[in-house]
Amino acid sequence: MAKAPPITNRIRELRESHGNMSQAALASAIGVTRQTVIAIELGKYSPSLESAFRIARVFNLGIEDVFGWEPGAAGSGPG
């Protein structure tokens, strides 16, 4: 079983606090599919740097206000 990437996010929380924005609306705003937004929210997929910046800008936040990095999680060690 694949481990979740070491990237965490607050996307669902932010969508809900911004007028209950749908996953489809966020996907449209950043130019990806709804399925991609779902995978990112669930931590099954790490967004590209460009997508991460686009998501942060939708919510008028810095990238580190939306995404976090968990040291010691899968893929975060030297290698």
N, C-alpha and C positions, 0 to 999 in steps of 0.2 A: 504494500500500500504506500503511495506517495505521501510524503510529509508536506504540510502546508508551508508556503514560503515564509521567510522571517519578517515579511512586511505586514503590518497591521493597519487598519483604517477605521475611520468614523463615518464612512459614506452613508450608511443607512440612517444613523442618527442625524446627520446633516440634512439628508433628503427630507426626513420627517419634520425637522425644525424649519424647513424652508417651504412651507405651504404643502407639506405632504407630497413633495415632488415624486413623480413616478420614476421607476427605473428606466422606462422608455423615454421619458422626457430628458433625463440626464444623459442617456445614451445618445440621443439626437443632438444635444447641446455640445457633446464632446466628439461626435463623429465615430461612434462604435455601435455595436449591436447591444440590445438589451441583455442578451446572454452573456456578453463580456462584462457588463456592469454587475450582473448577478455573481459571476465567478470572482470578480474582484472583491465585492462585498463579503462573500463567504470565505475569502482568503485562499481560494483555490488557484488563483492566478495573480501574479504581480503585474501591475500596469507598466507600460512603457513610460519612460521619463516624460515624454510629451503628453501622454494621456494623464499622468499624475498631475502635471502642471495645469492642464485643461480642467480637470476635476476641481482642483483647488481654486481656480479662478472663477468657476461657476458659483462657488460659495463665498467669493471675496475673502479668501483666507490664504495664508502661506502654505506651502506644501507640507511642512512639518506639523501644521495644525490639523491636517487631514490624515496624513500617513505617519506611521511610526515604524521603527526597526527594532526587533527583539533579538539582542545579542544571545548567542547560544542556540538559536533556532536553526532549523535545517538550512544548510547552505551559507551560514553566516561565519563559519570558521575559516581559517587559512586554507589555502588549497589551490 
